Amino acid sequence: MFNIVCRTDPISGKDLSSITGLPNVIHRSDETSVTIYFESENNRHAYLEMPVEHPTSEHSVNLDNPTDEMIDEG
Protein backbone atom coordinates (compact mmCIF):
# COMPACT_ATOMS: atom_id res chain seq x y z
CA MET A 1 0.00 0.00 0.00
CA PHE A 2 1.22 3.46 -0.90
CA ASN A 3 0.98 5.98 1.98
CA ILE A 4 0.90 9.76 1.51
CA VAL A 5 1.46 12.01 4.55
CA CYS A 6 0.30 15.64 4.37
CA ARG A 7 2.04 17.88 6.93
CA THR A 8 0.30 21.07 5.81
CA ASP A 9 -2.95 21.82 7.63
CA PRO A 10 -5.48 22.17 4.77
CA ILE A 11 -7.60 24.63 6.79
CA SER A 12 -4.93 27.05 8.04
CA GLY A 13 -2.29 26.37 5.36
CA LYS A 14 0.36 26.14 8.09
CA ASP A 15 3.29 23.76 7.57
CA LEU A 16 3.57 21.44 10.57
CA SER A 17 7.17 20.56 11.43
CA SER A 18 6.30 18.20 14.28
CA ILE A 19 3.24 15.99 13.82
CA THR A 20 3.57 13.96 17.02
CA GLY A 21 0.27 14.00 18.88
CA LEU A 22 -1.51 16.23 16.36
CA PRO A 23 -5.07 15.43 15.24
CA ASN A 24 -5.27 13.66 11.89
CA VAL A 25 -7.58 12.04 9.39
CA ILE A 26 -6.72 8.92 7.39
CA HIS A 27 -8.39 8.29 4.03
CA ARG A 28 -7.91 4.75 2.71
CA SER A 29 -8.57 2.98 -0.56
CA ASP A 30 -7.47 -0.45 -1.73
CA GLU A 31 -4.11 0.83 -2.99
CA THR A 32 -3.46 4.12 -1.22
CA SER A 33 -3.79 5.78 2.16
CA VAL A 34 -3.56 9.52 2.82
CA THR A 35 -2.87 10.85 6.32
CA ILE A 36 -3.66 14.54 6.81
CA TYR A 37 -2.46 16.32 9.96
CA PHE A 38 -4.08 19.39 11.55
CA GLU A 39 -2.71 21.98 13.97
CA SER A 40 -5.90 21.82 16.07
CA GLU A 41 -8.97 19.69 16.66
CA ASN A 42 -11.09 22.66 15.49
CA ASN A 43 -9.36 22.57 12.09
CA ARG A 44 -9.85 18.79 11.87
CA HIS A 45 -13.54 19.22 12.64
CA ALA A 46 -13.88 22.00 10.02
CA TYR A 47 -12.25 19.72 7.44
CA LEU A 48 -14.59 16.84 8.23
CA GLU A 49 -17.64 19.14 8.00
CA MET A 50 -16.79 20.37 4.48
CA PRO A 51 -19.33 19.11 1.91
CA VAL A 52 -17.94 16.67 -0.62
CA GLU A 53 -19.43 15.53 -3.89
CA HIS A 54 -19.53 11.78 -4.47
CA PRO A 55 -19.99 11.14 -8.20
CA THR A 56 -21.53 7.71 -7.66
CA SER A 57 -24.23 8.90 -5.27
CA GLU A 58 -27.18 11.26 -5.52
CA HIS A 59 -26.10 14.90 -5.77
CA SER A 60 -28.14 16.51 -3.03
CA VAL A 61 -25.33 19.07 -2.61
CA ASN A 62 -23.70 20.29 -5.81
CA LEU A 63 -20.60 22.47 -5.48
CA ASP A 64 -20.44 23.16 -9.22
CA ASN A 65 -21.24 26.63 -10.54
CA PRO A 66 -22.39 25.97 -14.11
CA THR A 67 -22.62 29.01 -16.36
CA ASP A 68 -22.47 29.67 -20.08
CA GLU A 69 -19.51 32.03 -19.63
CA MET A 70 -16.86 29.36 -20.19
CA ILE A 71 -18.44 27.74 -23.27
CA ASP A 72 -16.64 28.26 -26.58
CA GLU A 73 -19.30 29.07 -29.13
CA GLY A 74 -16.89 28.77 -32.05
A tleap script that builds the chain and sets N, CA, C and O, in Angstrom:
source leaprc.protein.ff14SB
mol = sequence {
  NMET PHE ASN ILE VAL CYS ARG THR ASP PRO
  ILE SER GLY LYS ASP LEU SER SER ILE THR
  GLY LEU PRO ASN VAL ILE HIE ARG SER ASP
  GLU THR SER VAL THR ILE TYR PHE GLU SER
  GLU ASN ASN ARG HIE ALA TYR LEU GLU MET
  PRO VAL GLU HIE PRO THR SER GLU HIE SER
  VAL ASN LEU ASP ASN PRO THR ASP GLU MET
  ILE ASP GLU CGLY
}
set mol.1.N position { 0.849 -1.184 0.000 }
set mol.1.CA position { 0.000 0.000 0.000 }
set mol.1.C position { 0.888 1.238 0.000 }
set mol.1.O position { 1.888 1.299 0.715 }
set mol.2.N position { 0.518 2.199 -0.793 }
set mol.2.CA position { 1.225 3.464 -0.896 }
set mol.2.C position { 0.623 4.434 0.111 }
set mol.2.O position { -0.595 4.608 0.141 }
set mol.3.N position { 1.460 5.076 0.947 }
set mol.3.CA position { 0.976 5.980 1.983 }
set mol.3.C position { 1.480 7.396 1.724 }
set mol.3.O position { 2.682 7.615 1.575 }
set mol.4.N position { 0.569 8.345 1.672 }
set mol.4.CA position { 0.895 9.757 1.505 }
set mol.4.C position { 0.635 10.453 2.832 }
set mol.4.O position { -0.422 10.266 3.436 }
set mol.5.N position { 1.599 11.262 3.294 }
set mol.5.CA position { 1.455 12.007 4.546 }
set mol.5.C position { 1.478 13.496 4.221 }
set mol.5.O position { 2.440 14.001 3.642 }
set mol.6.N position { 0.406 14.195 4.600 }
set mol.6.CA position { 0.297 15.637 4.373 }
set mol.6.C position { 0.572 16.358 5.688 }
set mol.6.O position { -0.179 16.211 6.652 }
set mol.7.N position { 1.652 17.137 5.722 }
set mol.7.CA position { 2.039 17.876 6.927 }
set mol.7.C position { 1.657 19.353 6.849 }
set mol.7.O position { 2.135 20.159 7.647 }
set mol.8.N position { 0.816 19.707 5.913 }
set mol.8.CA position { 0.301 21.071 5.807 }
set mol.8.C position { -1.175 21.037 6.165 }
set mol.8.O position { -1.963 20.355 5.510 }
set mol.9.N position { -1.548 21.772 7.201 }
set mol.9.CA position { -2.946 21.822 7.625 }
set mol.9.C position { -3.768 22.415 6.480 }
set mol.9.O position { -3.534 23.562 6.101 }
set mol.10.N position { -4.729 21.664 5.913 }
set mol.10.CA position { -5.484 22.175 4.770 }
set mol.10.C position { -6.430 23.324 5.116 }
set mol.10.O position { -6.898 24.021 4.216 }
set mol.11.N position { -6.716 23.532 6.380 }
set mol.11.CA position { -7.600 24.626 6.788 }
set mol.11.C position { -6.809 25.915 6.990 }
set mol.11.O position { -7.187 26.963 6.467 }
set mol.12.N position { -5.709 25.845 7.748 }
set mol.12.CA position { -4.926 27.051 8.038 }
set mol.12.C position { -3.818 27.295 7.020 }
set mol.12.O position { -3.338 28.420 6.887 }
set mol.13.N position { -3.406 26.246 6.296 }
set mol.13.CA position { -2.295 26.371 5.360 }
set mol.13.C position { -0.938 26.345 6.028 }
set mol.13.O position { 0.079 26.528 5.358 }
set mol.14.N position { -0.894 26.123 7.334 }
set mol.14.CA position { 0.356 26.139 8.090 }
set mol.14.C position { 1.115 24.827 7.904 }
set mol.14.O position { 0.537 23.745 8.006 }
set mol.15.N position { 2.434 24.937 7.627 }
set mol.15.CA position { 3.292 23.761 7.567 }
set mol.15.C position { 3.574 23.298 8.985 }
set mol.15.O position { 3.940 24.100 9.844 }
set mol.16.N position { 3.406 22.008 9.231 }
set mol.16.CA position { 3.565 21.442 10.566 }
set mol.16.C position { 4.879 20.676 10.629 }
set mol.16.O position { 5.011 19.617 10.015 }
set mol.17.N position { 5.853 21.204 11.370 }
set mol.17.CA position { 7.165 20.562 11.431 }
set mol.17.C position { 7.145 19.314 12.302 }
set mol.17.O position { 7.796 18.322 11.976 }
set mol.18.N position { 6.409 19.351 13.396 }
set mol.18.CA position { 6.303 18.196 14.284 }
set mol.18.C position { 4.848 17.739 14.303 }
set mol.18.O position { 3.958 18.503 14.674 }
set mol.19.N position { 4.610 16.492 13.903 }
set mol.19.CA position { 3.239 15.989 13.823 }
set mol.19.C position { 2.883 15.070 14.983 }
set mol.19.O position { 1.764 14.562 15.049 }
set mol.20.N position { 3.811 14.854 15.888 }
set mol.20.CA position { 3.574 13.964 17.023 }
set mol.20.C position { 2.419 14.478 17.874 }
set mol.20.O position { 2.460 15.603 18.374 }
set mol.21.N position { 1.403 13.661 18.034 }
set mol.21.CA position { 0.266 14.000 18.880 }
set mol.21.C position { -0.759 14.923 18.253 }
set mol.21.O position { -1.745 15.271 18.903 }
set mol.22.N position { -0.553 15.331 17.002 }
set mol.22.CA position { -1.512 16.229 16.360 }
set mol.22.C position { -2.714 15.449 15.839 }
set mol.22.O position { -2.583 14.280 15.477 }
set mol.23.N position { -3.898 16.094 15.799 }
set mol.23.CA position { -5.074 15.430 15.238 }
set mol.23.C position { -4.843 15.124 13.760 }
set mol.23.O position { -4.143 15.861 13.065 }
set mol.24.N position { -5.438 14.032 13.291 }
set mol.24.CA position { -5.271 13.658 11.893 }
set mol.24.C position { -6.502 12.931 11.384 }
set mol.24.O position { -7.369 12.509 12.149 }
set mol.25.N position { -6.546 12.800 10.079 }
set mol.25.CA position { -7.579 12.036 9.387 }
set mol.25.C position { -6.854 11.120 8.416 }
set mol.25.O position { -5.902 11.535 7.755 }
set mol.26.N position { -7.305 9.869 8.328 }
set mol.26.CA position { -6.722 8.918 7.387 }
set mol.26.C position { -7.804 8.508 6.392 }
set mol.26.O position { -8.864 8.010 6.773 }
set mol.27.N position { -7.514 8.727 5.109 }
set mol.27.CA position { -8.393 8.287 4.026 }
set mol.27.C position { -7.729 7.069 3.398 }
set mol.27.O position { -6.551 7.117 3.042 }
set mol.28.N position { -8.478 5.974 3.259 }
set mol.28.CA position { -7.910 4.746 2.708 }
set mol.28.C position { -8.708 4.254 1.513 }
set mol.28.O position { -9.934 4.353 1.468 }
set mol.29.N position { -7.972 3.721 0.549 }
set mol.29.CA position { -8.573 2.975 -0.555 }
set mol.29.C position { -7.834 1.644 -0.621 }
set mol.29.O position { -7.006 1.354 0.241 }
set mol.30.N position { -8.120 0.850 -1.615 }
set mol.30.CA position { -7.466 -0.452 -1.728 }
set mol.30.C position { -5.960 -0.335 -1.927 }
set mol.30.O position { -5.205 -1.185 -1.454 }
set mol.31.N position { -5.515 0.710 -2.623 }
set mol.31.CA position { -4.108 0.827 -2.990 }
set mol.31.C position { -3.369 1.963 -2.298 }
set mol.31.O position { -2.138 1.969 -2.277 }
set mol.32.N position { -4.086 2.914 -1.737 }
set mol.32.CA position { -3.456 4.125 -1.215 }
set mol.32.C position { -4.082 4.539 0.107 }
set mol.32.O position { -5.276 4.343 0.336 }
set mol.33.N position { -3.254 5.116 0.976 }
set mol.33.CA position { -3.790 5.780 2.164 }
set mol.33.C position { -3.186 7.181 2.227 }
set mol.33.O position { -2.023 7.389 1.882 }
set mol.34.N position { -3.998 8.130 2.673 }
set mol.34.CA position { -3.561 9.516 2.818 }
set mol.34.C position { -3.813 9.918 4.260 }
set mol.34.O position { -4.940 9.833 4.749 }
set mol.35.N position { -2.753 10.360 4.944 }
set mol.35.CA position { -2.868 10.847 6.316 }
set mol.35.C position { -2.688 12.357 6.292 }
set mol.35.O position { -1.661 12.856 5.833 }
set mol.36.N position { -3.684 13.083 6.784 }
set mol.36.CA position { -3.655 14.542 6.806 }
set mol.36.C position { -3.601 14.988 8.260 }
set mol.36.O position { -4.437 14.586 9.069 }
set mol.37.N position { -2.612 15.824 8.594 }
set mol.37.CA position { -2.456 16.325 9.959 }
set mol.37.C position { -2.991 17.748 10.069 }
set mol.37.O position { -2.959 18.516 9.108 }
set mol.38.N position { -3.486 18.085 11.266 }
set mol.38.CA position { -4.082 19.394 11.546 }
set mol.38.C position { -3.416 19.999 12.772 }
set mol.38.O position { -2.990 19.274 13.671 }
set mol.39.N position { -3.325 21.333 12.812 }
set mol.39.CA position { -2.715 21.975 13.973 }
set mol.39.C position { -3.650 22.027 15.169 }
set mol.39.O position { -3.198 22.255 16.291 }
set mol.40.N position { -4.958 21.819 14.952 }
set mol.40.CA position { -5.899 21.819 16.074 }
set mol.40.C position { -7.075 20.898 15.770 }
set mol.40.O position { -7.337 20.556 14.616 }
set mol.41.N position { -7.769 20.511 16.819 }
set mol.41.CA position { -8.972 19.689 16.661 }
set mol.41.C position { -10.075 20.486 15.962 }
set mol.41.O position { -10.886 19.913 15.235 }
set mol.42.N position { -10.107 21.807 16.179 }
set mol.42.CA position { -11.094 22.656 15.489 }
set mol.42.C position { -10.898 22.607 13.973 }
set mol.42.O position { -11.872 22.535 13.223 }
set mol.43.N position { -9.641 22.647 13.521 }
set mol.43.CA position { -9.363 22.569 12.086 }
set mol.43.C position { -9.740 21.199 11.532 }
set mol.43.O position { -10.264 21.101 10.422 }
set mol.44.N position { -9.479 20.148 12.292 }
set mol.44.CA position { -9.850 18.792 11.872 }
set mol.44.C position { -11.371 18.700 11.717 }
set mol.44.O position { -11.874 18.146 10.739 }
set mol.45.N position { -12.081 19.244 12.684 }
set mol.45.CA position { -13.543 19.220 12.642 }
set mol.45.C position { -14.060 20.014 11.434 }
set mol.45.O position { -14.979 19.568 10.748 }
set mol.46.N position { -13.474 21.186 11.175 }
set mol.46.CA position { -13.880 22.003 10.025 }
set mol.46.C position { -13.654 21.237 8.723 }
set mol.46.O position { -14.482 21.299 7.814 }
set mol.47.N position { -12.543 20.522 8.630 }
set mol.47.CA position { -12.246 19.717 7.441 }
set mol.47.C position { -13.294 18.624 7.248 }
set mol.47.O position { -13.786 18.418 6.138 }
set mol.48.N position { -13.629 17.932 8.322 }
set mol.48.CA position { -14.595 16.838 8.234 }
set mol.48.C position { -16.006 17.327 7.921 }
set mol.48.O position { -16.814 16.572 7.380 }
set mol.49.N position { -16.312 18.584 8.254 }
set mol.49.CA position { -17.641 19.142 8.001 }
set mol.49.C position { -17.794 19.729 6.601 }
set mol.49.O position { -18.901 20.109 6.220 }
set mol.50.N position { -16.709 19.812 5.824 }
set mol.50.CA position { -16.788 20.367 4.477 }
set mol.50.C position { -17.597 19.434 3.582 }
set mol.50.O position { -17.362 18.225 3.588 }
set mol.51.N position { -18.556 19.974 2.806 }
set mol.51.CA position { -19.333 19.111 1.912 }
set mol.51.C position { -18.462 18.571 0.784 }
set mol.51.O position { -17.594 19.269 0.259 }
set mol.52.N position { -18.707 17.334 0.427 }
set mol.52.CA position { -17.938 16.666 -0.619 }
set mol.52.C position { -18.906 16.029 -1.604 }
set mol.52.O position { -19.891 15.407 -1.203 }
set mol.53.N position { -18.627 16.185 -2.878 }
set mol.53.CA position { -19.434 15.525 -3.894 }
set mol.53.C position { -18.935 14.100 -4.084 }
set mol.53.O position { -17.729 13.860 -4.141 }
set mol.54.N position { -19.846 13.177 -4.178 }
set mol.54.CA position { -19.527 11.783 -4.469 }
set mol.54.C position { -20.188 11.444 -5.801 }
set mol.54.O position { -21.410 11.308 -5.861 }
set mol.55.N position { -19.401 11.305 -6.874 }
set mol.55.CA position { -19.988 11.143 -8.198 }
set mol.55.C position { -20.865 9.907 -8.363 }
set mol.55.O position { -21.686 9.864 -9.280 }
set mol.56.N position { -20.718 8.915 -7.514 }
set mol.56.CA position { -21.526 7.706 -7.663 }
set mol.56.C position { -22.807 7.745 -6.848 }
set mol.56.O position { -23.600 6.805 -6.902 }
set mol.57.N position { -23.024 8.813 -6.094 }
set mol.57.CA position { -24.235 8.900 -5.275 }
set mol.57.C position { -25.107 10.062 -5.755 }
set mol.57.O position { -24.713 10.832 -6.631 }
set mol.58.N position { -26.274 10.170 -5.176 }
set mol.58.CA position { -27.183 11.259 -5.522 }
set mol.58.C position { -26.552 12.596 -5.143 }
set mol.58.O position { -25.945 12.723 -4.079 }
set mol.59.N position { -26.695 13.577 -6.006 }
set mol.59.CA position { -26.101 14.899 -5.766 }
set mol.59.C position { -27.094 15.814 -5.060 }
set mol.59.O position { -27.697 16.685 -5.687 }
set mol.60.N position { -27.260 15.619 -3.772 }
set mol.60.CA position { -28.142 16.508 -3.030 }
set mol.60.C position { -27.452 17.844 -2.759 }
set mol.60.O position { -28.121 18.859 -2.571 }
set mol.61.N position { -26.115 17.848 -2.739 }
set mol.61.CA position { -25.333 19.075 -2.615 }
set mol.61.C position { -24.414 19.126 -3.824 }
set mol.61.O position { -23.608 18.217 -4.023 }
set mol.62.N position { -24.521 20.165 -4.626 }
set mol.62.CA position { -23.700 20.294 -5.811 }
set mol.62.C position { -22.838 21.536 -5.664 }
set mol.62.O position { -23.356 22.647 -5.564 }
set mol.63.N position { -21.516 21.350 -5.652 }
set mol.63.CA position { -20.596 22.466 -5.477 }
set mol.63.C position { -20.223 23.126 -6.800 }
set mol.63.O position { -19.464 24.096 -6.809 }
set mol.64.N position { -20.738 22.623 -7.909 }
set mol.64.CA position { -20.441 23.162 -9.222 }
set mol.64.C position { -21.176 24.488 -9.408 }
set mol.64.O position { -22.231 24.713 -8.815 }
set mol.65.N position { -20.617 25.346 -10.224 }
set mol.65.CA position { -21.242 26.628 -10.536 }
set mol.65.C position { -21.364 26.734 -12.053 }
set mol.65.O position { -20.613 27.475 -12.687 }
set mol.66.N position { -22.312 25.994 -12.641 }
set mol.66.CA position { -22.389 25.970 -14.105 }
set mol.66.C position { -22.908 27.287 -14.678 }
set mol.66.O position { -23.939 27.805 -14.249 }
set mol.67.N position { -22.185 27.807 -15.640 }
set mol.67.CA position { -22.616 29.010 -16.361 }
set mol.67.C position { -22.268 28.834 -17.827 }
set mol.67.O position { -21.526 27.921 -18.190 }
set mol.68.N position { -22.798 29.697 -18.661 }
set mol.68.CA position { -22.471 29.666 -20.082 }
set mol.68.C position { -21.219 30.480 -20.391 }
set mol.68.O position { -20.786 30.515 -21.543 }
set mol.69.N position { -20.631 31.129 -19.403 }
set mol.69.CA position { -19.508 32.026 -19.633 }
set mol.69.C position { -18.275 31.314 -20.173 }
set mol.69.O position { -17.502 31.911 -20.923 }
set mol.70.N position { -18.077 30.056 -19.809 }
set mol.70.CA position { -16.856 29.358 -20.188 }
set mol.70.C position { -17.045 28.474 -21.421 }
set mol.70.O position { -16.154 27.690 -21.745 }
set mol.71.N position { -18.165 28.577 -22.107 }
set mol.71.CA position { -18.435 27.736 -23.267 }
set mol.71.C position { -17.945 28.439 -24.530 }
set mol.71.O position { -18.299 29.589 -24.791 }
set mol.72.N position { -17.126 27.732 -25.308 }
set mol.72.CA position { -16.638 28.258 -26.578 }
set mol.72.C position { -17.720 28.063 -27.629 }
set mol.72.O position { -18.086 26.933 -27.953 }
set mol.73.N position { -18.221 29.153 -28.152 }
set mol.73.CA position { -19.302 29.070 -29.125 }
set mol.73.C position { -18.786 29.107 -30.555 }
set mol.73.O position { -19.563 29.300 -31.490 }
set mol.74.N position { -17.471 28.923 -30.735 }
set mol.74.CA position { -16.887 28.772 -32.054 }
set mol.74.C position { -16.702 30.029 -32.770 }
set mol.74.O position { -16.215 30.030 -33.901 }
savepdb mol mol.pdb
quit
